[in-house]
Amino acid sequence: MKAYVFPGQGAQFTGMGKDVYEASATARELFERANEILGFDITKIMFEGTAEELKETKVTQPAIFLHSVALFKALGAEAVPQMVAGHSLGEISALVANGVLSFEDGLRLVSQRAQAMQKACDHEPSTMAAILGLEDELVESVCADVDGVVVAANAPRRYVKLARTSGFDRIDSLPEERRSLVDYPAELSGGRYRERFWEFAAHHEDSGEEEIDVTTIDPDDPLLPMYRSQQTWDATMAQSIINTKPSTERKVLLLVEQFHVEYDGGIVQELRKRMPRASVLVISIQREFPEEDWQGTPPIADIMVVESLK
């Protein structure tokens, strides 16, 4: 069986695609078409741009998509996959590879996705960390040297989506072996955590309310299904920590995107509900100090690590 797996964000590098551009007329056509569709010279950025320029989401995602599809198309008659898959935005590359989407539609979709994510990044400065290029054995060795347990927690996307589209009752109806892979909260988080989610999702300024109570939310609010999905993610990750049976002798390090643990909500709230005696320390990594008091009530985190002091 011949399978093609396409990468997601984090696979970018200066000079990406230059070799296939120079070697394949098919690839060159795709690069030139991409410049036209995107309205800027992505080819130049991919070949000559700095790591900082390539790190911008609105550039990164179209660049990785273009590089992936160009490499695939350059194979010509050899490119007849029996299976395709992709990680994150790589799923769209995979859909183009198996003919579900055209290159043009795929690029437009990736560009819209990237612009939406860039808008979110501009609204809420944040960063991403990834392990790139290290051998599995080295990563496993580093984790083994940690005095405790390292949990790279996540939740199956299909079940997180299920919470959004069909609600928690649908999750409860899953077969036992699938139901064990996902969890949801007994009660949705309130307070500043949920208020920030609404601000972030709707891209509007702080409403000035100190707390949003779940009982005041309109059941028809279009953001509510998204929040159910977010909280399903939170609860599933919290349960994955609990499954490691942490104790005073057994500490757990959770590596997770910052939003899931801020303001004592999300994963933190779920952990404290499920393990009332657990001691939870939240360390938030930020590009710069947030505008609001991070040590307020509730605090954004217990410890703030700032990448750059301006």
C-alpha positions as CSV (number, residue, x, y, z in Angstrom):
1,M,0.0,0.0,0.0
2,K,1.2,3.5,-0.9
3,A,0.2,6.2,1.6
4,Y,1.0,9.9,1.7
5,V,1.0,11.8,4.9
6,F,1.1,15.6,4.8
7,P,2.6,17.9,7.6
8,G,1.0,20.7,9.5
9,Q,2.3,24.0,11.0
10,G,5.8,23.7,12.2
11,A,7.2,22.1,9.1
12,Q,8.3,25.5,7.5
13,F,11.9,26.4,6.8
14,T,13.7,29.1,4.8
15,G,14.2,27.9,1.2
16,M,11.2,25.5,1.3
17,G,10.1,24.4,-2.1
18,K,13.0,25.9,-4.0
19,D,14.4,22.6,-5.1
20,V,11.0,21.3,-6.5
21,Y,10.3,24.7,-8.1
22,E,13.6,24.5,-10.0
23,A,13.2,20.9,-11.0
24,S,9.5,20.7,-12.0
25,A,7.4,22.8,-14.5
26,T,4.3,21.5,-12.8
27,A,5.5,22.9,-9.4
28,R,6.4,26.2,-10.9
29,E,2.9,26.6,-12.3
30,L,1.5,26.0,-8.8
31,F,3.8,28.5,-7.2
32,E,2.9,31.2,-9.8
33,R,-0.8,30.4,-9.4
34,A,-0.5,30.7,-5.6
35,N,1.1,34.1,-5.9
36,E,-2.0,35.2,-7.9
37,I,-4.6,33.7,-5.6
38,L,-3.0,35.0,-2.4
39,G,-2.3,38.5,-3.7
40,F,1.4,38.5,-2.5
41,D,4.6,36.8,-3.5
42,I,4.6,33.8,-1.2
43,T,7.3,32.2,-3.4
44,K,9.8,34.9,-2.5
45,I,9.0,34.6,1.2
46,M,9.4,30.8,1.1
47,F,12.7,31.0,-0.8
48,E,14.3,34.0,0.9
49,G,12.2,34.9,3.9
50,T,13.5,34.9,7.5
51,A,12.4,32.3,10.0
52,E,10.4,35.1,11.7
53,E,8.5,36.0,8.5
54,L,7.8,32.3,7.8
55,K,6.5,31.9,11.4
56,E,3.5,34.2,10.8
57,T,0.5,32.0,10.6
58,K,-1.0,33.8,7.6
59,V,2.2,32.9,5.7
60,T,3.1,29.6,7.3
61,Q,0.0,27.7,6.5
62,P,-0.3,28.6,2.8
63,A,3.5,28.0,2.4
64,I,3.3,24.5,3.9
65,F,0.2,23.6,1.8
66,L,1.9,24.9,-1.4
67,H,5.1,23.0,-0.7
68,S,3.2,19.8,0.1
69,V,1.0,19.8,-2.9
70,A,3.9,20.9,-5.2
71,L,6.0,18.0,-4.1
72,F,3.1,15.6,-4.6
73,K,2.1,16.9,-8.0
74,A,5.7,16.9,-9.2
75,L,5.7,13.1,-8.9
76,G,3.4,13.0,-11.9
77,A,2.2,9.5,-12.8
78,E,3.8,8.1,-9.7
79,A,1.5,10.1,-7.4
80,V,-1.3,7.5,-7.1
81,P,-1.9,7.1,-3.4
82,Q,-4.0,4.3,-1.9
83,M,-4.3,6.2,1.3
84,V,-3.8,9.9,2.3
85,A,-3.6,11.5,5.7
86,G,-2.6,14.9,7.2
87,H,-1.8,16.5,10.4
88,S,-3.9,19.6,11.1
89,L,-3.7,21.8,7.9
90,G,-2.1,18.8,6.3
91,E,-5.6,17.3,6.1
92,I,-6.4,19.9,3.4
93,S,-3.3,18.9,1.4
94,A,-4.4,15.3,1.7
95,L,-7.8,16.2,0.3
96,V,-6.2,17.9,-2.7
97,A,-3.9,14.8,-3.2
98,N,-6.8,12.4,-3.4
99,G,-8.9,14.7,-5.7
100,V,-11.6,15.8,-3.3
101,L,-10.5,19.5,-3.6
102,S,-8.8,21.4,-6.4
103,F,-5.5,23.0,-5.7
104,E,-7.1,26.5,-6.0
105,D,-10.0,25.7,-3.6
106,G,-7.6,24.1,-1.2
107,L,-5.3,27.1,-1.2
108,R,-8.2,29.5,-0.7
109,L,-9.5,27.4,2.2
110,V,-6.0,27.3,3.8
111,S,-5.6,31.0,3.3
112,Q,-9.0,31.8,5.0
113,R,-8.1,29.5,7.8
114,A,-4.7,31.1,8.3
115,Q,-6.1,34.6,8.2
116,A,-8.7,33.7,10.9
117,M,-6.0,32.2,13.1
118,Q,-3.7,35.2,12.5
119,K,-6.6,37.5,13.5
120,A,-6.9,35.4,16.7
121,C,-3.2,35.6,17.3
122,D,-3.2,39.4,16.9
123,H,-6.2,39.7,19.2
124,E,-4.6,37.5,21.9
125,P,-0.7,37.4,21.6
126,S,0.4,33.8,22.1
127,T,3.0,31.4,20.9
128,M,3.5,27.7,20.1
129,A,6.1,25.2,21.0
130,A,6.9,22.0,19.1
131,I,9.5,19.3,19.1
132,L,11.1,19.3,15.7
133,G,13.8,17.0,14.2
134,L,14.6,15.1,17.4
135,E,14.8,11.3,17.4
136,D,12.0,9.6,19.3
137,E,14.6,7.9,21.5
138,L,16.0,11.3,22.7
139,V,12.5,12.7,23.5
140,E,11.6,9.5,25.4
141,S,14.9,9.8,27.3
142,V,14.3,13.4,28.3
143,C,10.8,12.5,29.5
144,A,12.2,9.5,31.4
145,D,14.6,11.8,33.3
146,V,11.8,13.9,34.6
147,D,11.0,13.3,38.3
148,G,7.4,12.5,37.7
149,V,5.1,11.9,34.8
150,V,4.9,13.9,31.5
151,V,1.4,14.1,30.0
152,A,1.0,15.5,26.5
153,A,-2.7,15.6,26.9
154,N,-5.2,16.0,24.1
155,A,-8.7,14.8,23.1
156,P,-9.8,13.0,19.9
157,R,-11.0,15.7,17.5
158,R,-14.0,13.8,16.3
159,Y,-15.5,13.6,19.9
160,V,-14.7,17.2,20.7
161,K,-16.5,18.1,17.5
162,L,-19.4,15.8,18.6
163,A,-19.9,17.9,21.7
164,R,-20.3,21.0,19.5
165,T,-22.6,19.5,16.9
166,S,-24.7,17.1,19.0
167,G,-24.2,17.9,22.7
168,F,-23.1,15.8,25.7
169,D,-26.0,13.3,25.3
170,R,-24.5,12.1,22.1
171,I,-21.2,11.5,23.8
172,D,-22.9,9.4,26.5
173,S,-24.4,7.3,23.7
174,L,-21.0,6.2,22.3
175,P,-20.0,2.6,22.7
176,E,-18.1,2.0,25.9
177,E,-14.6,1.7,24.3
178,R,-15.1,5.1,22.6
179,R,-16.8,6.7,25.5
180,S,-13.7,6.0,27.6
181,L,-11.7,8.3,25.3
182,V,-13.6,11.4,26.0
183,D,-15.1,13.3,29.0
184,Y,-17.1,16.4,29.6
185,P,-17.7,18.7,32.6
186,A,-20.6,18.3,35.0
187,E,-21.0,22.1,34.7
188,L,-19.5,24.5,32.2
189,S,-16.8,26.9,33.6
190,G,-18.0,30.4,34.4
191,G,-16.3,33.6,35.5
192,R,-13.3,35.2,33.8
193,Y,-12.4,32.0,31.9
194,R,-15.6,31.9,30.0
195,E,-15.7,35.6,29.6
196,R,-12.3,35.5,27.9
197,F,-13.5,32.7,25.6
198,W,-16.4,34.8,24.5
199,E,-14.1,37.7,23.8
200,F,-11.6,35.5,22.0
201,A,-14.2,33.7,19.9
202,A,-16.2,36.8,19.0
203,H,-13.2,39.1,18.6
204,H,-14.7,41.9,20.5
205,E,-13.5,44.1,23.3
206,D,-14.0,43.3,26.9
207,S,-17.6,43.8,27.8
208,G,-16.7,45.0,31.3
209,E,-18.6,42.3,33.0
210,E,-16.7,40.7,35.8
211,E,-18.4,37.3,35.5
212,I,-20.7,35.5,33.0
213,D,-23.0,32.9,34.6
214,V,-23.9,29.9,32.5
215,T,-27.6,30.3,33.3
216,T,-27.6,33.7,31.6
217,I,-26.4,32.3,28.3
218,D,-29.0,32.0,25.5
219,P,-29.3,28.4,24.5
220,D,-29.3,29.6,20.9
221,D,-26.1,31.6,21.3
222,P,-23.9,30.5,18.4
223,L,-20.8,30.5,20.6
224,L,-22.3,28.0,23.1
225,P,-21.7,24.9,21.0
226,M,-18.1,26.1,20.5
227,Y,-17.7,26.4,24.3
228,R,-19.1,22.9,24.9
229,S,-16.4,21.7,22.6
230,Q,-13.7,23.6,24.4
231,Q,-14.9,22.3,27.8
232,T,-15.0,18.7,26.5
233,W,-11.4,19.2,25.5
234,D,-10.6,20.6,29.0
235,A,-12.4,17.8,30.8
236,T,-10.8,15.0,28.7
237,M,-7.3,16.4,29.3
238,A,-8.0,16.8,33.0
239,Q,-9.1,13.2,33.2
240,S,-5.9,12.0,31.3
241,I,-3.9,13.6,34.2
242,I,-6.0,11.9,36.8
243,N,-5.6,8.6,35.1
244,T,-1.8,8.8,35.9
245,K,-2.8,8.8,39.6
246,P,-0.8,11.8,40.7
247,S,0.1,12.1,44.4
248,T,2.5,13.9,46.7
249,E,5.1,11.4,45.6
250,R,4.0,11.3,41.9
251,K,4.0,14.7,40.2
252,V,2.5,15.3,36.8
253,L,3.8,17.9,34.3
254,L,1.1,18.9,31.8
255,L,2.2,20.5,28.5
256,V,-0.8,22.4,27.0
257,E,-1.9,25.5,25.2
258,Q,-2.2,28.4,27.7
259,F,-5.9,29.2,27.2
260,H,-7.0,25.8,28.6
261,V,-5.6,26.6,32.1
262,E,-6.0,30.4,32.6
263,Y,-8.1,32.1,35.3
264,D,-8.6,28.9,37.3
265,G,-10.9,27.6,34.6
266,G,-10.8,24.8,32.0
267,I,-8.4,22.0,33.0
268,V,-7.6,23.6,36.3
269,Q,-11.3,23.8,37.4
270,E,-11.9,20.2,36.2
271,L,-8.8,18.9,38.2
272,R,-9.9,20.6,41.4
273,K,-13.4,19.3,41.0
274,R,-12.3,15.7,40.4
275,M,-9.3,15.8,42.8
276,P,-10.1,18.3,45.5
277,R,-6.9,17.7,47.4
278,A,-4.7,18.1,44.3
279,S,-2.1,20.8,44.3
280,V,-2.1,22.6,40.9
281,L,0.6,25.1,39.8
282,V,-0.1,26.9,36.5
283,I,2.9,28.4,34.6
284,S,1.9,30.6,31.7
285,I,4.3,31.4,28.8
286,Q,3.5,34.7,27.1
287,R,5.2,36.8,24.4
288,E,4.7,39.9,26.5
289,F,2.9,40.9,29.7
290,P,-0.9,41.0,29.3
291,E,-2.6,44.3,29.6
292,E,-4.7,43.3,32.6
293,D,-3.3,42.4,36.0
294,W,-2.2,38.8,35.6
295,Q,-2.2,38.4,39.4
296,G,-5.8,39.5,39.8
297,T,-8.7,37.5,41.1
298,P,-8.7,34.9,39.7
299,P,-5.1,35.1,38.4
300,I,-4.2,34.2,34.8
301,A,-1.5,31.9,36.2
302,D,0.6,31.3,39.3
303,I,3.8,32.0,37.5
304,M,4.2,34.1,34.4
305,V,7.1,33.5,32.0
306,V,7.5,36.3,29.5
307,E,9.5,35.8,26.3
308,S,10.4,39.5,25.7
309,L,10.4,42.4,28.1
310,K,9.7,45.7,26.2
